[in-house]
Amino acid sequence: MDSSVPTLWHCFTRFVRGKKRTTELSHFIFHLESNLKEISTELSNCTYQHGTYRSFTVNDTKRRDIAVASIKDRFVHRLLYEYLVKIYDKTFVYDVWSCREEKGLLAAIERAQDFLTRNRQDYFWRGDVRKFFDSVNQDTLRDILRMRIDDDHALWLLDEVIRSYQGNLEVGHRERDWPHKRNSNRQCHQSDFRQYLPQRIR
């Protein structure tokens, strides 16, 4: 895994593309050269340590607990993404739309609309995984990564980033270990989708 300053520079130009200029980002850019040198040294010497997360709650269509890393750590996330995408992108099925070149939210919406147009009599399920990141078993994730990655330096950095996120472990384990209770918090306005299915396929 290349963590040289030129590689970090090219990665950073893609990292800042389309990002809102917050005070933290502006400060990082103002000291960009020294920041990139520092990160390069830390990564090369395996002394990089992931910082803490800033947590807050968003209530739009539903309640979401958000954990945000610092600009420095998010930049390292981007560096890891660019390393991993070369390994894993070719293993994904076509209809994986997140964080892939020439994919994204708009393309996913257009794809879904195309399916709906061509299959007007069929049924479609819109689903979400509740507390997904909190439910991921980190040891299992590390084992999966080692199946395709043999770069010790990359594995060290992945381990550092994975260990940095603890999330709500109590909720995560409860959601994973007691699947029969997952629908207990269904809101009263949410109808049971099974009532719309024909009798023959229930």
Secondary structure, DSSP 8 states (H G I E B T S, - for coil): ----HHHHHHHHHHHSTT----HHHHHHHHTHHHHHHHHHHHHHTT-------EEEEEESSSEEEEEE--HHHHHHHHHHHHHHHHHHGGGS-TT--TT-TT-SHHHHHHHHHHHHHH-TTS-------TTHHHH--HHHHHHHHHTT---HHHHHHHHHHHHH----HHHHHHHHH-GGGTTTT--TT---GGGGS-GGG-
